[in-house]
Amino acid sequence: MLKIGVLGAGHLGKIHLRLLQQSDKYELVGFYDPNQENAEKVSKEFGYKHFSTIATLIHAVDVIDIVTPTLSHYKCAKVAIKSGKHVFIEKPISNTVEEAEEIIALAKEYNVKGQVGHVERFNPAFIATKNMIENPMFIETHRLAEFNPRGTDVPVVLDLMIHDIDAILSVVKSKVKNINASGVSVISDTPDIANARIEFENGCVANLTASRISMKNMRKSRFFQKDAYISVDFLEKKCEVVKMKDAPEVPGDFDMILQNAEGVKKQIYFSNPDVEQNNAILDELESFADAINNNTTPVVTLEQATEALRVAYQIIDCFKK
């Protein structure tokens, strides 16, 4: 079992602490939170050991789980990596691309592994369909959330849309060619609703919408490729695959057949892949333990998370223009 310590005991930090306590791949050593009052409350309520400094916690563990506000990710990661510790960092990897690139360089220099908490990669509906998403040419995503003051210190692109950016970059095997975007600040100082169009060199186009001022929550992605349409509902953890194949010579009574203007007939058939329910946060943390123990590449690498951050900032730059 790997000894792990958590930096940050806020809303998400407490979830990480609870799951790490349950995990049979980690030994939860304790946590550090700069808010003394909160730290004592969490320690008293759940029994986790509270460390008085970051340095003493880092010294006592093999792995550091960074669940602090984004602004401090770089500073925390730097200290942990320079102490030779593996790092799991909540998304986004850091506040700037430059900081993210330095985290990558440090991890290589000190020969430690890093993974970033892009948790939707572990969403069971995405896992169930990922192998079917082969060469999508049009992608549409909607990630809408009801207003929550937590997270409004950053633009909605870094708060919500980055989940979809990362998922898209993981399935489109091509470089980004062009980005157009617009965003509107409604209640915050930074955009609360945004739309981005990402064009890839292979011709794929992704249209992303994110909002944190919606009346209802929605997290849906649709992938269109030759002879197939794949729908993933990240919120309801459901998926649907609609495929087309050449129609049989003699269609059955219940076969759904489409015929185009050239007379080509296609049969449509639907499938709902099995979605195995899981705890995505626990799975991502335990997959990192496997990567360390087996010396394999983490599922969400520091480089991939940095690329998602880079695209997110290109979108934000479009707002300024």
Solvent accessible surface area in square Angstrom, and as a share of the most:
residue,aa,sasa,rsa
1,M,150,0.67
2,L,21,0.11
3,K,89,0.38
4,I,0,0.00
5,G,0,0.00
6,V,0,0.00
7,L,1,0.00
8,G,7,0.06
9,A,0,0.00
10,G,37,0.36
11,H,104,0.46
12,L,53,0.26
13,G,1,0.01
14,K,72,0.30
15,I,44,0.22
16,H,0,0.00
17,L,0,0.00
18,R,115,0.42
19,L,3,0.01
20,L,1,0.00
21,Q,103,0.46
22,Q,111,0.49
23,S,7,0.04
24,D,111,0.58
25,K,66,0.28
26,Y,3,0.01
27,E,80,0.36
28,L,27,0.13
29,V,30,0.17
30,G,0,0.00
31,F,0,0.00
32,Y,39,0.15
33,D,13,0.07
34,P,103,0.65
35,N,83,0.43
36,Q,104,0.46
37,E,143,0.64
38,N,38,0.20
39,A,0,0.00
40,E,94,0.42
41,K,128,0.54
42,V,2,0.01
43,S,29,0.19
44,K,185,0.78
45,E,114,0.51
46,F,93,0.39
47,G,62,0.59
48,Y,18,0.07
49,K,125,0.53
50,H,41,0.18
51,F,20,0.08
52,S,89,0.57
53,T,61,0.36
54,I,45,0.23
55,A,69,0.54
56,T,70,0.41
57,L,0,0.00
58,I,4,0.02
59,H,158,0.70
60,A,38,0.30
61,V,4,0.02
62,D,58,0.30
63,V,0,0.00
64,I,0,0.00
65,D,0,0.00
66,I,0,0.00
67,V,15,0.09
68,T,22,0.13
69,P,99,0.62
70,T,22,0.13
71,L,132,0.66
72,S,28,0.18
73,H,2,0.01
74,Y,42,0.16
75,K,128,0.54
76,C,7,0.04
77,A,0,0.00
78,K,62,0.26
79,V,66,0.38
80,A,0,0.00
81,I,0,0.00
82,K,100,0.43
83,S,56,0.36
84,G,40,0.38
85,K,34,0.14
86,H,38,0.17
87,V,0,0.00
88,F,0,0.00
89,I,0,0.00
90,E,16,0.07
91,K,34,0.14
92,P,6,0.04
93,I,0,0.00
94,S,0,0.00
95,N,37,0.19
96,T,44,0.26
97,V,18,0.10
98,E,126,0.56
99,E,41,0.19
100,A,0,0.00
101,E,76,0.34
102,E,73,0.33
103,I,0,0.00
104,I,21,0.11
105,A,57,0.44
106,L,13,0.06
107,A,7,0.05
108,K,144,0.61
109,E,127,0.57
110,Y,81,0.31
111,N,133,0.68
112,V,16,0.09
113,K,42,0.18
114,G,6,0.05
115,Q,0,0.00
116,V,0,0.00
117,G,1,0.01
118,H,2,0.01
119,V,34,0.20
120,E,10,0.05
121,R,20,0.07
122,F,16,0.07
123,N,5,0.02
124,P,4,0.02
125,A,0,0.00
126,F,0,0.00
127,I,90,0.46
128,A,25,0.19
129,T,0,0.00
130,K,68,0.29
131,N,138,0.71
132,M,60,0.27
133,I,12,0.06
134,E,131,0.59
135,N,87,0.45
136,P,2,0.01
137,M,78,0.35
138,F,73,0.30
139,I,0,0.00
140,E,44,0.20
141,T,1,0.00
142,H,49,0.22
143,R,7,0.03
144,L,33,0.16
145,A,25,0.19
146,E,87,0.39
147,F,87,0.36
148,N,71,0.37
149,P,97,0.61
150,R,143,0.52
151,G,22,0.22
152,T,32,0.19
153,D,110,0.57
154,V,25,0.14
155,P,19,0.12
156,V,0,0.00
157,V,0,0.00
158,L,4,0.02
159,D,31,0.16
160,L,29,0.14
161,M,1,0.00
162,I,0,0.00
163,H,23,0.10
164,D,3,0.02
165,I,1,0.01
166,D,3,0.02
167,A,4,0.03
168,I,1,0.01
169,L,38,0.19
170,S,12,0.08
171,V,8,0.04
172,V,6,0.03
173,K,164,0.70
174,S,28,0.18
175,K,150,0.63
176,V,40,0.23
177,K,138,0.58
178,N,63,0.33
179,I,22,0.11
180,N,78,0.40
181,A,23,0.18
182,S,73,0.47
183,G,26,0.25
184,V,86,0.50
185,S,58,0.37
186,V,94,0.54
187,I,108,0.55
188,S,22,0.14
189,D,149,0.77
190,T,36,0.21
191,P,22,0.14
192,D,0,0.00
193,I,63,0.32
194,A,2,0.02
195,N,55,0.28
196,A,0,0.00
197,R,105,0.38
198,I,1,0.00
199,E,40,0.18
200,F,4,0.02
201,E,109,0.49
202,N,64,0.33
203,G,46,0.44
204,C,0,0.00
205,V,25,0.14
206,A,0,0.00
207,N,40,0.20
208,L,0,0.00
209,T,27,0.16
210,A,0,0.00
211,S,3,0.02
212,R,7,0.03
213,I,53,0.27
214,S,25,0.16
215,M,181,0.81
216,K,126,0.54
217,N,73,0.38
218,M,43,0.19
219,R,69,0.25
220,K,64,0.27
221,S,2,0.02
222,R,62,0.23
223,F,1,0.01
224,F,73,0.31
225,Q,25,0.11
226,K,178,0.75
227,D,53,0.28
228,A,14,0.10
229,Y,56,0.21
230,I,0,0.00
231,S,19,0.12
232,V,0,0.00
233,D,18,0.09
234,F,1,0.00
235,L,60,0.30
236,E,101,0.45
237,K,61,0.26
238,K,128,0.54
239,C,10,0.06
240,E,63,0.28
241,V,1,0.01
242,V,25,0.14
243,K,71,0.30
244,M,63,0.28
245,K,98,0.42
246,D,105,0.55
247,A,22,0.17
248,P,55,0.35
249,E,173,0.78
250,V,130,0.75
251,P,56,0.35
252,G,39,0.38
253,D,141,0.73
254,F,200,0.83
255,D,50,0.26
256,M,100,0.45
257,I,53,0.27
258,L,94,0.47
259,Q,112,0.50
260,N,75,0.38
261,A,107,0.83
262,E,139,0.62
263,G,36,0.35
264,V,74,0.43
265,K,104,0.44
266,K,48,0.20
267,Q,26,0.11
268,I,24,0.12
269,Y,86,0.33
270,F,110,0.46
271,S,49,0.32
272,N,105,0.54
273,P,25,0.16
274,D,129,0.67
275,V,35,0.20
276,E,145,0.65
277,Q,127,0.56
278,N,49,0.25
279,N,64,0.33
280,A,19,0.15
281,I,34,0.17
282,L,36,0.18
283,D,50,0.26
284,E,1,0.00
285,L,1,0.00
286,E,31,0.14
287,S,22,0.14
288,F,0,0.00
289,A,0,0.00
290,D,51,0.26
291,A,4,0.03
292,I,24,0.12
293,N,94,0.48
294,N,98,0.50
295,N,120,0.62
296,T,71,0.41
297,T,103,0.60
298,P,15,0.10
299,V,69,0.39
300,V,0,0.00
301,T,18,0.11
302,L,9,0.05
303,E,83,0.37
304,Q,75,0.33
305,A,0,0.00
306,T,2,0.01
307,E,71,0.32
308,A,0,0.00
309,L,0,0.00
310,R,83,0.30
311,V,1,0.01
312,A,0,0.00
313,Y,57,0.22
314,Q,79,0.35
315,I,0,0.00
316,I,13,0.07
317,D,60,0.31
318,C,25,0.15
319,F,45,0.19
320,K,156,0.66
321,K,199,0.85
